[in-house]
């Protein structure tokens, strides 16, 4: 209870200078599998739209591949084209 | 010859034998036209993210094969003609995709495989 009552005058700065990075470049992933819907969920919002690079930090090269993989996954019914909330 | 992989979704109305028959039909079509089947994977009955032809589930089947490029057109025409196939997707594999699929088949991503089998069980 006591913890819940702590109030900050200014919002605490968490992860202030954490730099975004491309997870594919960092981990050396070269191919994005369109059959792995659970993985692709990280790159779409809860409406099923592809998240922009400015949020995920993905490099342009891999953003194109992510977009292609998401589109393929949608075609074979692994991801929705439109939805209100995933799951 | 280029390597391709194709995912097909069969209607859930088929019996197990009927589904097998469709698959053997297309495997025969592939081998008759000079294609070589590298790998097959049956994902079983899965729930679709959105209804296709008013059905909410489908039998998924993945085939990896080597074939001359002209054959792909012919194969896709056959897929379109077959009413038991609700959806298909044929993709040519580049070198990274080849490396990935080989690694996956050899069981390097056991974690992934476990999660996938869980999905099928649901």
Backbone of each chain as ProteinMPNN parsed JSONL, in Angstrom:
{"seq_chain_A": "XXXXXXXXXXXXXXXXXXXXXXXXXXXXXXXXXXXXXXXXXXXXXXXXXXXXXXXXXXXXXXXXXXXXXXXXXXXXXXXXXXXXXXX", "coords_chain_A": {"N_chain_A": [[0.834, -1.199, 0.0], [1.844, 1.271, 0.878], [3.756, 1.733, -1.001], [2.309, 2.326, -3.252], [1.504, 4.852, -2.804], [3.472, 6.661, -3.225], [4.357, 9.656, -4.722], [5.472, 11.485, -7.526], [6.939, 14.637, -8.193], [7.958, 15.489, -10.648], [7.852, 13.398, -13.517], [9.551, 10.333, -13.106], [12.712, 9.754, -14.607], [13.16, 7.216, -16.642], [15.195, 4.901, -18.274], [16.51, 6.857, -19.782], [18.62, 7.603, -21.545], [18.798, 5.37, -23.206], [19.841, 3.854, -26.067], [18.211, 3.217, -29.152], [18.308, 0.214, -31.08], [19.002, -1.876, -33.925], [17.581, -4.936, -33.841], [18.045, -7.071, -35.482], [20.445, -6.621, -36.775], [22.084, -6.553, -34.565], [21.876, -9.099, -33.458], [22.627, -10.655, -35.527], [20.734, -11.763, -37.279], [19.591, -12.955, -40.313], [17.488, -13.681, -41.85], [14.021, -13.28, -41.93], [11.418, -15.048, -40.702], [8.36, -15.674, -42.157], [6.561, -17.484, -41.251], [6.535, -17.593, -38.585], [4.501, -16.475, -36.502], [4.335, -15.566, -33.885], [6.728, -14.29, -33.41], [6.601, -12.173, -35.196], [4.664, -10.656, -34.039], [5.887, -8.824, -32.44], [6.373, -6.703, -34.033], [4.087, -5.469, -34.823], [1.246, -3.404, -34.095], [-1.558, -3.386, -31.731], [-3.707, -3.244, -33.383], [-2.926, -4.6, -35.54], [-1.317, -3.343, -37.328], [1.756, -2.529, -39.015], [4.512, -1.618, -37.04], [6.197, 1.55, -36.866], [9.608, 2.333, -37.826], [10.743, 4.148, -36.137], [9.817, 3.494, -33.667], [10.477, 0.795, -33.202], [13.144, 0.678, -33.797], [14.348, -0.737, -35.801], [16.562, -1.308, -38.544], [16.57, 0.159, -41.855], [16.918, -1.706, -43.912], [16.106, -4.114, -42.713], [13.591, -3.461, -41.874], [12.135, -3.407, -44.213], [12.149, -6.096, -44.786], [10.787, -7.1, -42.592], [8.274, -5.971, -43.04], [7.559, -7.247, -45.408], [7.468, -9.895, -44.495], [5.384, -9.753, -42.641], [3.263, -9.172, -44.322], [3.14, -11.486, -45.835], [2.523, -13.334, -43.846], [0.01, -12.451, -43.175], [-1.392, -13.062, -45.474], [-1.493, -15.882, -45.469], [-3.114, -16.297, -43.347], [-2.059, -16.227, -40.754], [-1.638, -13.932, -39.394], [-3.825, -11.189, -38.599], [-5.45, -9.013, -41.007], [-6.885, -6.713, -40.322], [-7.861, -5.753, -37.056], [-9.314, -5.454, -33.756], [-8.102, -5.939, -31.291], [-5.222, -7.769, -30.774], [-5.239, -11.108, -29.815]], "CA_chain_A": [[0.0, 0.0, 0.0], [2.671, 2.462, 1.012], [4.466, 1.949, -2.269], [1.4, 2.904, -4.247], [1.187, 6.246, -2.509], [4.581, 7.556, -3.573], [4.043, 10.491, -5.881], [6.622, 12.261, -7.99], [6.61, 15.969, -8.698], [8.169, 15.315, -12.092], [7.887, 11.971, -13.838], [10.925, 9.825, -13.013], [13.295, 9.477, -15.921], [13.582, 5.823, -16.753], [15.79, 4.578, -19.581], [16.533, 8.151, -20.463], [19.49, 7.625, -22.718], [19.008, 4.061, -23.831], [19.76, 4.078, -27.509], [17.541, 2.141, -29.884], [19.216, -0.475, -31.998], [18.327, -2.836, -34.781], [17.813, -6.233, -33.211], [18.515, -8.046, -36.474], [21.88, -6.375, -36.959], [22.799, -6.86, -33.331], [21.912, -10.544, -33.219], [23.075, -11.361, -36.726], [19.641, -12.48, -37.927], [19.621, -12.542, -41.718], [16.237, -14.028, -42.525], [12.852, -13.152, -41.06], [10.507, -16.112, -41.118], [6.961, -15.24, -42.157], [5.72, -18.536, -40.68], [6.613, -17.489, -37.128], [3.608, -15.347, -36.209], [4.601, -15.052, -32.549], [7.853, -13.367, -33.505], [6.179, -10.979, -35.933], [3.795, -9.86, -33.163], [6.675, -7.74, -31.848], [6.524, -5.596, -34.98], [2.796, -4.904, -35.195], [0.51, -2.906, -32.929], [-2.677, -4.284, -31.43], [-4.655, -3.257, -34.503], [-2.359, -5.411, -36.599], [-0.535, -2.519, -38.261], [3.208, -2.629, -38.835], [5.033, -0.508, -36.252], [7.228, 2.304, -37.582], [10.992, 2.12, -37.421], [11.122, 5.034, -35.036], [9.461, 2.845, -32.4], [11.151, -0.489, -32.992], [14.578, 0.832, -33.96], [14.837, -1.612, -36.859], [17.205, -0.603, -39.65], [15.716, 0.203, -43.048], [17.056, -2.971, -44.633], [15.31, -5.17, -42.092], [12.201, -3.023, -41.814], [11.507, -3.867, -45.455], [11.945, -7.54, -44.69], [9.72, -7.304, -41.605], [7.006, -5.638, -43.683], [7.278, -8.327, -46.354], [7.101, -11.091, -43.736], [4.058, -9.536, -42.049], [2.273, -9.272, -45.394], [3.001, -12.909, -46.171], [1.832, -14.002, -42.744], [-1.407, -12.097, -43.27], [-1.997, -13.776, -46.593], [-1.779, -17.273, -45.121], [-4.012, -16.386, -42.201], [-1.398, -16.341, -39.46], [-1.857, -12.641, -38.746], [-5.008, -10.547, -39.17], [-5.262, -7.766, -41.756], [-7.388, -5.678, -39.407], [-8.451, -6.313, -35.843], [-9.394, -4.464, -32.689], [-6.993, -6.217, -30.384], [-4.663, -9.099, -31.014], [-5.488, -12.031, -28.69]], "C_chain_A": [[0.867, 1.247, 0.0], [3.354, 2.78, -0.308], [3.581, 2.674, -3.276], [1.22, 4.405, -4.032], [2.328, 7.2, -2.819], [4.211, 8.355, -4.809], [5.248, 11.336, -6.227], [6.152, 13.613, -8.479], [6.807, 16.002, -10.202], [8.279, 13.823, -12.343], [9.328, 11.479, -13.765], [11.458, 9.461, -14.394], [13.848, 8.06, -15.944], [14.11, 5.606, -18.166], [15.975, 5.839, -20.416], [17.41, 8.112, -21.706], [19.827, 6.211, -23.189], [18.825, 4.232, -25.338], [19.04, 2.899, -28.162], [18.527, 1.479, -30.828], [18.399, -1.453, -32.831], [18.602, -4.234, -34.266], [18.33, -7.268, -34.203], [20.007, -7.888, -36.705], [22.643, -6.834, -35.731], [22.946, -8.365, -33.144], [22.334, -11.346, -34.439], [21.997, -12.211, -37.374], [19.572, -12.011, -39.377], [18.295, -12.804, -42.42], [15.09, -13.938, -41.535], [11.788, -14.108, -41.562], [9.062, -15.628, -41.029], [6.046, -16.266, -41.506], [5.672, -18.449, -39.159], [5.802, -16.274, -36.68], [3.912, -14.736, -34.847], [5.737, -14.029, -32.559], [7.415, -12.058, -34.161], [5.272, -10.091, -35.095], [4.551, -8.683, -32.551], [6.718, -6.518, -32.753], [5.189, -5.053, -35.452], [2.098, -4.403, -33.932], [-0.752, -3.742, -32.731], [-3.809, -4.194, -32.446], [-4.161, -4.128, -35.641], [-1.574, -4.624, -37.63], [0.954, -2.688, -37.979], [3.699, -1.399, -38.072], [6.121, 0.23, -37.034], [8.619, 2.036, -37.019], [11.362, 2.973, -36.232], [10.731, 4.445, -33.689], [10.264, 1.572, -32.16], [12.663, -0.383, -33.117], [15.181, -0.022, -35.057], [15.49, -0.8, -37.977], [16.345, -0.733, -40.902], [15.724, -1.13, -43.789], [16.133, -4.039, -44.042], [13.86, -4.76, -41.919], [11.453, -3.484, -43.067], [11.203, -5.356, -45.365], [10.841, -7.869, -43.69], [8.366, -7.079, -42.278], [6.596, -6.757, -44.646], [6.796, -9.582, -45.614], [5.708, -10.952, -43.137], [2.986, -9.705, -43.119], [2.056, -10.728, -45.798], [2.227, -13.646, -45.099], [0.339, -13.686, -42.764], [-2.085, -12.909, -44.358], [-2.356, -15.213, -46.224], [-2.504, -17.389, -43.779], [-3.341, -16.591, -40.857], [-1.542, -15.049, -38.664], [-3.101, -12.013, -39.364], [-4.629, -9.338, -40.023], [-5.696, -6.591, -40.9], [-7.998, -6.379, -38.204], [-8.532, -5.212, -34.795], [-8.3, -4.676, -31.672], [-6.523, -7.627, -30.646], [-4.749, -9.906, -29.73], [-6.672, -11.581, -27.837]], "O_chain_A": [[0.647, 2.168, -0.787], [3.509, 3.943, -0.682], [4.043, 3.517, -4.045], [0.837, 5.136, -4.946], [2.173, 8.415, -2.693], [3.799, 7.792, -5.824], [5.953, 11.838, -5.351], [5.097, 13.727, -9.103], [5.947, 16.477, -10.944], [8.744, 13.073, -11.485], [10.231, 12.125, -14.296], [10.734, 8.927, -15.234], [14.876, 7.763, -15.336], [13.521, 6.083, -19.136], [15.639, 5.876, -21.6], [16.995, 8.535, -22.785], [20.971, 5.899, -23.522], [17.785, 4.694, -25.807], [19.232, 1.745, -27.781], [19.464, 2.112, -31.313], [17.27, -1.805, -32.49], [19.753, -4.672, -34.256], [18.98, -8.235, -33.808], [20.742, -8.868, -36.816], [23.714, -7.431, -35.838], [23.998, -8.85, -32.728], [22.391, -12.575, -34.391], [22.291, -13.256, -37.954], [19.502, -10.811, -39.642], [18.013, -12.216, -43.464], [15.179, -14.462, -40.425], [11.315, -13.999, -42.693], [8.598, -15.224, -39.963], [4.882, -15.97, -41.233], [4.878, -19.134, -38.514], [6.346, -15.184, -36.502], [3.766, -13.528, -34.663], [5.714, -13.042, -31.823], [7.811, -10.974, -33.732], [5.117, -8.907, -35.393], [3.951, -7.672, -32.187], [7.057, -5.422, -32.306], [5.149, -4.255, -36.388], [2.332, -4.915, -32.837], [-0.992, -4.694, -33.473], [-4.762, -4.971, -32.386], [-4.891, -4.371, -36.602], [-1.205, -5.154, -38.678], [1.357, -2.956, -36.847], [3.346, -0.27, -38.415], [6.879, -0.39, -37.78], [8.775, 1.574, -35.888], [12.192, 2.583, -35.41], [11.268, 4.861, -32.663], [10.682, 1.304, -31.034], [13.391, -1.237, -32.613], [16.399, -0.033, -35.23], [15.012, 0.284, -38.314], [15.499, -1.622, -40.998], [14.685, -1.619, -44.232], [15.467, -4.771, -44.772], [12.983, -5.619, -41.827], [10.295, -3.896, -42.997], [10.15, -5.819, -45.802], [10.056, -8.793, -43.902], [7.437, -7.871, -42.118], [5.433, -7.157, -44.69], [5.85, -10.244, -46.04], [4.937, -11.912, -43.122], [1.937, -10.3, -42.871], [0.931, -11.148, -46.07], [1.376, -14.484, -45.4], [-0.492, -14.527, -42.421], [-3.208, -13.383, -44.188], [-3.41, -15.708, -46.622], [-2.506, -18.45, -43.155], [-3.971, -17.075, -39.917], [-1.566, -15.058, -37.433], [-3.407, -12.272, -40.528], [-3.597, -8.71, -39.785], [-4.975, -5.602, -40.766], [-8.577, -7.459, -38.322], [-7.896, -4.166, -34.929], [-7.645, -3.728, -31.237], [-7.321, -8.562, -30.728], [-4.365, -9.421, -28.666], [-7.013, -12.242, -26.856]]}, "seq_chain_B": "XXXXXXXXXXXXXXXXXXXXXXXXXXXXXXXXXXXXXXXXXXXXXXXXXXXXXXXXXXXXXXXXXXXXXXXXXXXXXXXXXXXXXXXXXXXXXXXXXXXXXXXXXXXXXXXXXXXXXXXXXX", "coords_chain_B": {"N_chain_B": [[18.566, -25.366, -60.436], [16.071, -23.519, -58.808], [15.199, -23.144, -55.35], [12.114, -23.572, -53.712], [9.409, -22.749, -51.451], [6.22, -23.746, -50.342], [3.194, -22.87, -48.823], [0.187, -24.371, -48.106], [-3.303, -24.092, -47.507], [-5.73, -26.226, -46.536], [-9.25, -27.037, -46.773], [-11.091, -27.355, -43.71], [-13.01, -29.266, -43.829], [-12.316, -31.655, -44.897], [-11.697, -35.199, -44.628], [-9.156, -37.118, -42.888], [-7.972, -38.907, -44.648], [-8.798, -37.873, -47.11], [-7.482, -35.424, -47.092], [-4.861, -36.314, -47.155], [-4.854, -37.446, -49.637], [-5.09, -35.237, -51.337], [-2.623, -34.049, -50.851], [-0.827, -36.029, -51.735], [-1.522, -36.01, -54.388], [-0.598, -33.505, -55.247], [2.099, -33.754, -54.663], [2.768, -35.689, -56.483], [2.273, -34.353, -58.847], [4.312, -32.475, -58.668], [6.689, -34.061, -58.719], [6.36, -35.279, -61.173], [6.79, -33.198, -62.892], [9.451, -32.678, -62.906], [10.302, -31.639, -60.496], [11.854, -31.637, -57.288], [11.235, -32.922, -54.189], [12.107, -31.538, -51.179], [11.533, -31.265, -48.473], [8.874, -31.87, -46.161], [6.246, -30.581, -44.199], [3.775, -30.938, -41.837], [1.489, -28.901, -40.403], [-0.897, -29.315, -39.262], [-4.313, -28.912, -38.062], [-5.179, -25.606, -37.81], [-6.154, -22.541, -36.214], [-7.498, -19.845, -38.024], [-6.453, -16.448, -38.549], [-8.343, -14.78, -39.503], [-11.577, -15.228, -41.006], [-11.564, -17.403, -43.839], [-13.106, -18.012, -46.814], [-15.425, -18.33, -45.346], [-14.663, -20.024, -43.324], [-13.183, -20.899, -40.216], [-11.024, -22.345, -39.48], [-8.171, -24.265, -40.631], [-6.323, -26.753, -42.499], [-2.898, -26.773, -42.404], [-0.147, -27.02, -44.585], [3.233, -27.427, -45.342], [5.512, -27.383, -47.964], [8.736, -27.925, -49.136], [10.667, -27.501, -51.997], [12.665, -28.244, -54.921], [12.635, -26.783, -58.07], [12.26, -26.216, -61.631], [11.85, -22.864, -62.838], [9.646, -22.401, -64.552], [7.745, -24.157, -63.811], [6.38, -23.254, -61.606], [4.289, -21.522, -62.213], [2.506, -23.291, -63.405], [1.98, -24.999, -61.283], [0.686, -23.246, -59.521], [-1.584, -22.63, -60.952], [-2.834, -25.092, -60.835], [-3.305, -25.209, -58.109], [-5.178, -23.182, -57.848], [-7.26, -24.268, -59.253], [-8.113, -26.339, -57.708], [-10.633, -27.018, -55.51], [-10.444, -27.723, -52.9], [-8.371, -26.451, -51.77], [-7.88, -23.67, -49.887], [-6.197, -21.476, -49.657], [-2.999, -20.452, -50.8], [0.577, -20.066, -50.74], [3.433, -19.407, -52.43], [6.879, -19.2, -52.237], [10.056, -18.109, -53.271], [13.244, -19.245, -52.206], [15.891, -17.418, -50.907], [19.488, -17.165, -50.315], [19.813, -16.717, -47.574], [17.384, -17.518, -46.55], [17.475, -20.193, -47.218], [19.579, -21.094, -45.614], [18.422, -20.628, -43.16], [16.157, -22.341, -43.192], [17.324, -24.815, -43.388], [18.733, -24.943, -41.017], [16.646, -24.904, -39.237], [15.374, -27.284, -39.783], [17.297, -29.085, -38.965], [17.025, -28.857, -36.331], [17.97, -26.774, -34.792], [16.607, -24.699, -33.635], [15.148, -25.484, -31.187], [13.532, -24.452, -29.228], [11.702, -22.819, -30.604], [10.337, -24.783, -31.989], [9.036, -26.174, -29.996], [7.177, -24.285, -29.041], [5.647, -24.067, -31.286], [4.438, -26.596, -31.564], [2.854, -26.543, -29.363], [0.957, -24.634, -30.045], [-0.408, -25.965, -32.048], [-1.574, -27.971, -30.604], [-3.47, -26.642, -29.145]], "CA_chain_B": [[17.15, -25.188, -60.082], [15.784, -22.683, -57.644], [14.433, -23.819, -54.309], [10.894, -22.857, -53.337], [8.579, -23.387, -50.439], [4.833, -23.332, -50.497], [2.266, -23.172, -47.729], [-1.186, -24.444, -48.585], [-4.323, -24.26, -46.465], [-6.832, -27.062, -47.015], [-10.476, -26.819, -46.003], [-11.194, -28.239, -42.55], [-14.104, -30.221, -44.018], [-11.801, -32.91, -45.424], [-11.265, -36.228, -43.688], [-7.7, -37.259, -42.883], [-7.571, -39.589, -45.888], [-9.005, -36.957, -48.228], [-6.41, -34.437, -47.037], [-3.649, -36.994, -47.609], [-4.976, -37.661, -51.069], [-4.76, -33.969, -51.984], [-1.184, -33.824, -50.749], [-0.116, -36.949, -52.632], [-1.801, -35.548, -55.748], [0.302, -32.402, -55.598], [3.465, -34.263, -54.671], [2.945, -36.41, -57.74], [2.365, -33.305, -59.865], [5.642, -31.874, -58.566], [7.746, -34.969, -59.175], [6.158, -35.533, -62.605], [7.257, -32.062, -63.674], [10.881, -32.461, -62.721], [10.634, -31.018, -59.222], [12.396, -32.575, -56.297], [10.723, -32.499, -52.885], [13.191, -31.533, -50.202], [11.047, -31.441, -47.109], [7.449, -31.629, -45.982], [5.916, -30.353, -42.793], [2.342, -30.801, -41.645], [1.221, -28.137, -39.176], [-2.172, -29.76, -38.732], [-5.45, -27.988, -38.078], [-4.888, -24.385, -37.066], [-7.164, -21.498, -36.274], [-7.097, -18.751, -38.892], [-6.545, -15.127, -37.914], [-9.584, -14.186, -40.006], [-12.218, -16.293, -41.781], [-11.317, -17.527, -45.274], [-14.23, -18.76, -47.384], [-16.354, -18.535, -44.224], [-14.171, -21.058, -42.411], [-12.306, -20.28, -39.237], [-9.831, -23.171, -39.275], [-7.655, -24.838, -41.874], [-5.161, -27.641, -42.405], [-1.721, -26.145, -42.997], [0.9, -27.934, -45.029], [4.384, -26.725, -45.916], [6.367, -28.227, -48.797], [9.926, -27.289, -49.693], [11.028, -28.29, -53.173], [13.482, -27.634, -55.964], [11.909, -26.939, -59.326], [12.52, -25.195, -62.646], [10.968, -21.719, -62.623], [8.412, -22.413, -65.357], [6.784, -25.069, -63.196], [5.647, -22.58, -60.53], [3.028, -21.052, -62.787], [1.66, -24.461, -63.609], [1.575, -25.468, -59.951], [-0.273, -22.317, -58.93], [-2.843, -22.826, -61.68], [-3.46, -26.292, -60.263], [-3.805, -24.855, -56.768], [-6.399, -22.386, -58.006], [-8.346, -25.104, -59.77], [-8.544, -27.317, -56.703], [-11.511, -26.334, -54.558], [-10.14, -28.107, -51.519], [-7.326, -25.561, -51.277], [-8.463, -22.363, -49.626], [-5.199, -20.424, -49.799], [-1.639, -20.964, -50.951], [1.621, -19.045, -50.864], [4.7, -19.972, -52.882], [7.943, -18.227, -52.045], [11.371, -18.651, -53.609], [14.13, -19.092, -51.057], [17.229, -16.895, -51.188], [20.504, -17.928, -49.585], [19.586, -16.629, -46.133], [16.225, -18.354, -46.245], [17.93, -21.583, -47.305], [20.356, -21.384, -44.412], [17.481, -20.653, -42.039], [15.272, -23.511, -43.187], [18.137, -25.996, -43.091], [19.029, -24.909, -39.59], [15.412, -25.223, -38.534], [15.112, -28.717, -39.947], [18.253, -29.864, -38.184], [16.608, -28.781, -34.932], [18.746, -25.774, -34.054], [15.687, -23.85, -32.866], [14.211, -26.37, -30.504], [12.573, -23.628, -28.499], [10.643, -22.445, -31.549], [9.534, -25.951, -32.343], [8.153, -26.496, -28.876], [6.052, -23.352, -29.007], [4.765, -24.347, -32.416], [3.618, -27.772, -31.304], [1.834, -26.148, -28.387], [-0.115, -23.954, -30.775], [-1.204, -26.954, -32.773], [-2.342, -28.732, -29.628], [-4.643, -25.859, -28.767]], "C_chain_B": [[17.021, -24.394, -58.79], [15.003, -23.489, -56.604], [13.247, -22.937, -53.881], [10.276, -23.503, -52.113], [7.165, -22.865, -50.597], [4.01, -23.792, -49.3], [0.882, -23.259, -48.342], [-2.121, -24.644, -47.397], [-5.475, -25.04, -47.086], [-8.073, -26.791, -46.179], [-10.541, -27.8, -44.829], [-12.272, -29.316, -42.728], [-13.609, -31.59, -44.467], [-11.529, -33.915, -44.307], [-9.753, -36.367, -43.812], [-7.229, -37.894, -44.194], [-7.685, -38.641, -47.081], [-7.895, -35.906, -48.277], [-5.117, -35.052, -47.561], [-3.666, -37.148, -49.118], [-4.615, -36.38, -51.842], [-3.253, -33.771, -51.998], [-0.416, -34.747, -51.678], [-0.335, -36.543, -54.084], [-0.81, -34.46, -56.159], [1.761, -32.828, -55.555], [3.769, -34.963, -55.986], [3.116, -35.402, -58.879], [3.768, -32.697, -59.874], [6.695, -32.806, -59.156], [7.603, -35.268, -60.672], [6.722, -34.413, -63.467], [8.713, -31.704, -63.377], [11.245, -31.725, -61.457], [11.09, -32.088, -58.238], [11.975, -32.084, -54.922], [11.825, -32.648, -51.841], [12.662, -31.87, -48.813], [9.541, -31.175, -47.081], [7.167, -31.45, -44.503], [4.413, -30.138, -42.683], [2.082, -30.082, -40.33], [-0.097, -28.555, -38.545], [-3.244, -28.679, -38.804], [-5.125, -26.778, -37.211], [-6.037, -23.404, -37.217], [-6.638, -20.369, -37.164], [-7.267, -17.422, -38.159], [-7.81, -14.397, -38.354], [-10.252, -15.254, -40.867], [-11.848, -16.246, -43.256], [-12.393, -18.452, -45.814], [-15.186, -19.23, -46.279], [-15.929, -19.664, -43.294], [-13.144, -20.444, -41.476], [-11.071, -21.129, -38.93], [-9.362, -23.707, -40.627], [-6.495, -25.772, -41.595], [-3.995, -26.981, -43.117], [-0.737, -27.22, -43.423], [1.995, -27.147, -45.734], [5.216, -27.712, -46.716], [7.548, -27.4, -49.292], [10.399, -28.133, -50.858], [11.925, -27.496, -54.107], [12.755, -27.846, -57.274], [12.398, -25.918, -60.336], [11.455, -24.106, -62.556], [9.648, -21.784, -63.365], [7.319, -23.249, -64.683], [5.881, -24.349, -62.199], [4.286, -22.095, -61.017], [2.019, -22.177, -62.897], [1.09, -24.968, -62.27], [0.497, -24.558, -59.374], [-1.622, -22.389, -59.648], [-3.58, -24.027, -61.102], [-4.027, -26.019, -58.871], [-5.114, -24.094, -56.881], [-7.569, -23.257, -58.447], [-8.915, -26.033, -58.711], [-9.378, -26.608, -55.631], [-11.186, -26.65, -53.107], [-9.057, -27.223, -50.913], [-7.883, -24.159, -51.133], [-7.477, -21.253, -49.937], [-3.85, -21.082, -50.023], [-0.674, -19.802, -51.061], [2.906, -19.751, -51.262], [5.754, -18.881, -52.83], [9.24, -18.862, -52.513], [12.332, -18.317, -52.473], [15.473, -18.527, -51.516], [18.23, -17.591, -50.258], [20.292, -17.877, -48.072], [18.419, -17.516, -45.707], [16.61, -19.825, -46.268], [18.663, -21.982, -46.038], [19.419, -21.526, -43.216], [16.673, -21.947, -42.021], [16.074, -24.786, -42.911], [18.434, -26.104, -41.605], [17.81, -25.361, -38.791], [15.13, -26.717, -38.602], [16.053, -29.554, -39.107], [17.998, -29.713, -36.689], [17.397, -27.789, -34.116], [17.852, -24.877, -33.205], [14.672, -24.714, -32.134], [13.155, -25.61, -29.734], [11.38, -23.283, -29.387], [9.713, -23.621, -31.807], [8.555, -26.301, -31.228], [6.934, -25.586, -28.862], [5.085, -23.664, -30.141], [3.862, -25.553, -32.152], [2.535, -27.443, -30.281], [0.645, -25.485, -29.088], [-1.032, -24.952, -31.469], [-2.111, -27.693, -31.801], [-3.596, -27.966, -29.199], [-5.644, -25.914, -29.892]], "O_chain_B": [[17.765, -24.587, -57.829], [14.246, -24.398, -56.944], [13.38, -21.724, -53.714], [10.574, -24.649, -51.777], [6.943, -21.703, -50.938], [4.114, -24.928, -48.837], [0.444, -22.332, -49.023], [-1.764, -25.288, -46.411], [-6.113, -24.582, -48.034], [-7.977, -26.37, -45.026], [-10.096, -28.942, -44.944], [-12.426, -30.183, -41.868], [-14.354, -32.57, -44.433], [-11.178, -33.539, -43.189], [-9.141, -35.807, -44.722], [-6.226, -37.479, -44.774], [-6.809, -38.597, -47.945], [-7.423, -35.538, -49.353], [-4.369, -34.417, -48.305], [-2.644, -37.004, -49.789], [-3.927, -36.43, -52.861], [-2.674, -33.378, -53.01], [0.533, -34.321, -52.337], [0.554, -36.709, -54.919], [-0.257, -34.483, -57.259], [2.577, -32.322, -56.325], [4.867, -34.853, -56.532], [3.971, -35.561, -59.751], [4.34, -32.436, -60.932], [7.498, -32.394, -59.993], [8.6, -35.484, -61.361], [7.089, -34.631, -64.622], [9.14, -30.567, -63.576], [12.365, -31.23, -61.33], [10.751, -33.265, -58.354], [12.311, -30.967, -54.527], [12.391, -33.724, -51.648], [13.26, -32.653, -48.076], [9.012, -30.378, -47.856], [7.785, -32.099, -43.66], [3.847, -29.27, -43.348], [2.416, -30.594, -39.262], [-0.381, -28.184, -37.406], [-3.102, -27.678, -39.506], [-4.832, -26.913, -36.023], [-6.783, -23.426, -38.196], [-5.472, -19.986, -37.066], [-8.108, -17.288, -37.271], [-8.29, -13.501, -37.659], [-9.559, -16.111, -41.413], [-11.82, -15.172, -43.857], [-12.565, -19.563, -45.313], [-15.675, -20.359, -46.285], [-16.753, -20.201, -42.555], [-12.346, -19.593, -41.87], [-10.178, -20.69, -38.206], [-10.07, -23.612, -41.629], [-5.776, -25.623, -40.607], [-4.089, -26.663, -44.303], [-0.52, -28.202, -42.713], [1.728, -26.317, -46.602], [5.588, -28.768, -46.203], [7.366, -26.298, -49.808], [10.521, -29.351, -50.731], [11.948, -26.265, -54.093], [12.305, -28.954, -57.568], [12.899, -24.862, -59.952], [10.299, -24.386, -62.239], [8.635, -21.282, -62.876], [6.13, -23.072, -64.949], [4.749, -24.773, -61.967], [3.273, -22.238, -60.332], [0.85, -22.037, -62.537], [-0.087, -25.307, -62.15], [-0.486, -25.034, -58.807], [-2.673, -22.228, -59.027], [-4.795, -23.988, -60.904], [-5.086, -26.529, -58.505], [-6.046, -24.326, -56.112], [-8.716, -23.02, -58.069], [-10.064, -26.464, -58.806], [-8.891, -25.715, -54.938], [-11.601, -25.933, -52.197], [-8.842, -27.235, -49.701], [-8.302, -23.535, -52.108], [-7.872, -20.196, -50.429], [-3.589, -22.159, -49.487], [-1.058, -18.692, -51.429], [3.412, -20.595, -50.522], [5.541, -17.773, -53.322], [9.512, -20.021, -52.197], [12.249, -17.252, -51.861], [16.116, -19.085, -52.405], [17.862, -18.494, -49.506], [20.552, -18.853, -47.367], [18.454, -18.169, -44.664], [16.138, -20.613, -45.448], [18.421, -23.042, -45.462], [19.585, -22.409, -42.375], [16.518, -22.577, -40.975], [15.574, -25.72, -42.284], [18.395, -27.184, -41.014], [17.923, -26.096, -37.81], [14.708, -27.334, -37.624], [15.67, -30.605, -38.594], [18.661, -30.352, -35.872], [17.498, -27.922, -32.896], [18.285, -24.355, -32.178], [13.479, -24.674, -32.432], [12.019, -26.066, -29.602], [10.223, -23.428, -28.995], [8.49, -23.484, -31.841], [7.407, -26.672, -31.476], [5.804, -26.044, -28.695], [3.869, -23.544, -29.99], [2.675, -25.533, -32.475], [1.436, -27.995, -30.329], [-0.514, -25.745, -28.761], [-2.255, -24.807, -31.476], [-3.259, -28.006, -32.116], [-4.641, -28.558, -28.928], [-6.718, -25.321, -29.793]]}, "name": "protein", "num_of_chains": 2, "seq": "XXXXXXXXXXXXXXXXXXXXXXXXXXXXXXXXXXXXXXXXXXXXXXXXXXXXXXXXXXXXXXXXXXXXXXXXXXXXXXXXXXXXXXXXXXXXXXXXXXXXXXXXXXXXXXXXXXXXXXXXXXXXXXXXXXXXXXXXXXXXXXXXXXXXXXXXXXXXXXXXXXXXXXXXXXXXXXXXXXXXXXXXXXXXXXXXXXXXXXXXXXXXXXXXX"}
